[in-house]
């Protein structure tokens, strides 16, 4: 497999550059990317050190490194452009056309893309995350009347990370409930979920993938055995089909894709 070195360079947290780089590099599955994230680049000395690292990587690997940059300082962007790497200047590409169209210069301030510009939206995100944490894993089913959605699924099917994404990124109030062996005796919904059938959304997963995930957590246990995972998935799918609960198979999907499809299927709207 081909290997290339990738540098994420940012004057701030690097979140924007990492998100874009991960999206782009995922399109090249036959290449192994060794990623280095260099953040809070604020001085000429920082840039000189980064250029040195880029050139060392090029010499060591005999290939041109790829650089994703969200540096906003024009001088630092110029220094990086002379490193000999393929530099994808994410801010420079768009800022200059915007400046021309809007007729004003950009502020060139670091961190504005992650600043708190709307305090009410920020508070909503925090409240939503608190709700998601308090109602994780069936902890407080009495609060389900306040939930926007109740995710259900077998253990380790991605309910918690999906709930947290819905809360933090979309401002929704999600709860989630894990189905265990006790819930499969008569293939009926647990009593706690009956009043909230209209809020339920099921996360389905292939038994082979579930086995692999559980083996990473509890290798060799009955909980992680192929037989147990197969039985739980079969029973859970039967309940979902019996009650006509909307669902999505999460086996090969990212949290972002799962969340987007949940919104499309349920009609829920993001609040932030």
C-alpha positions, 0 to 999 in steps of 0.5 A: 500500500502506498504511503503519504505524509499529510500535515494539518496546519492551523492557527487555531484548533485545526478542527476545520482542516481535519474535517475537510482533510478526512473527507477528502482523503477518505476517497483514496482508500488504497493509500495509507496516510500518516497524519500530523496535526500542527495547531496554534501556529502563531509565529514565524518560528512556528512556520519555519519549524513546520516547513522543516518538518515537511521537507524532512518528511519529503526526503524520508519518504521520497514523495511530496507531503500533502498539507491542509492549511487553515492559516489566516496570516498571509505571511505564514501562508506564503512561507508554507507555500514554499515548503515544496509540499502540495499545499491546499490553502483552505482559507486562501482559496475562498477568502480572496474571492470573497474579499473581491466580491464583498469589497472589504478585507477579511479580519485575518483573526484566528478562531472565528469559525469556532467562536460563540457568535450566538449565545442562545444557540450555544446554551441550547447545545449544552442543554441538549448534551446534558439531556443526552447524557442524563438519558443515555442507556435507558437511565431515566425513561421517565424523561422520554416525554421531553425527548425529540427522539428515542434511539433503540438498539442492541448494546454497542450498536452506536446509540450513545455516539449518535445521541451525542452528535444529535445533541451537540451538532443539531441541538436535539434532545435525544434519549437512547434505550439498549435492548438486552436479553430480558427484552427479547423474551416475548418479542414485545416492546419494553413497558417503558417504551410503549407510551413513546412509540411515535418517538422510537428510531431503531439502529440496526447492525449486522451481527458480524460487525456487532461481534467484532465491536464487542470482541474489542471490548470483551474478547472471549465473553459470551456477550461478544460471541457470534451466537449471542450477537446473532440471536440478539440481532435477530430478535431485535429486528423482529421487534422492529418489524413487528411494530413498524419502527423506522430504522437504519442499518448503521453497519457501514455508516458514519455517525454523521451519515446516520444522523443525517438519515435520521433527520430525513426519515423523521422530519426532525429539524436541527435547532442550531 
